[in-house]
Amino acid sequence: MAVDALLFVLELACVALVVAGVALWSVPAACVAAGVMGVIVLERTQASRRRGARR
């Protein structure tokens, strides 16, 4: 359980750094990238909930 939390925090930090780096280059591109990454996160969350409900 602690490993999952650590990996989640690490993934969140990496995503934040990527979005911040893109924002230094282009703010609209960073907004689009953050939106796409947000959709991916929601899809992953819904998929894991569906998988957990089937067990």
C-alpha positions in Angstrom: 0.0 0.0 0.0 2.8 2.4 0.9 4.5 1.6 -2.4 1.4 2.5 -4.3 1.1 5.8 -2.6 4.8 6.6 -3.2 4.4 5.7 -6.9 1.4 7.9 -7.1 3.3 10.9 -5.6 6.2 10.3 -7.9 3.9 10.1 -11.0 2.1 13.3 -9.9 5.5 15.1 -9.5 6.6 14.0 -12.9 3.4 15.2 -14.5 3.6 18.5 -12.7 7.2 19.0 -13.9 6.3 18.2 -17.5 3.4 20.6 -17.5 5.6 23.3 -15.9 8.3 22.8 -18.5 5.8 23.0 -21.3 4.3 26.2 -19.7 7.8 27.8 -19.9 7.6 27.3 -23.7 3.9 27.9 -24.3 1.0 28.4 -21.8 -1.8 27.2 -24.2 0.2 24.1 -25.0 0.6 23.4 -21.2 -3.2 23.8 -20.8 -3.9 21.3 -23.5 -1.3 18.9 -22.1 -2.8 19.2 -18.6 -6.3 18.5 -20.0 -5.1 15.5 -21.9 -3.3 14.1 -18.8 -6.3 14.8 -16.7 -8.5 12.7 -19.0 -5.9 9.9 -18.9 -5.9 10.0 -15.1 -9.7 9.8 -15.0 -9.8 6.9 -17.4 -7.2 5.0 -15.4 -9.2 5.6 -12.2 -12.4 4.4 -13.7 -10.7 1.4 -15.1 -9.2 0.4 -11.8 -12.6 0.9 -10.1 -14.3 -1.3 -12.7 -11.6 -4.0 -12.3 -12.0 -3.9 -8.5 -15.8 -4.2 -8.7 -15.5 -7.4 -10.8 -13.4 -9.2 -8.2 
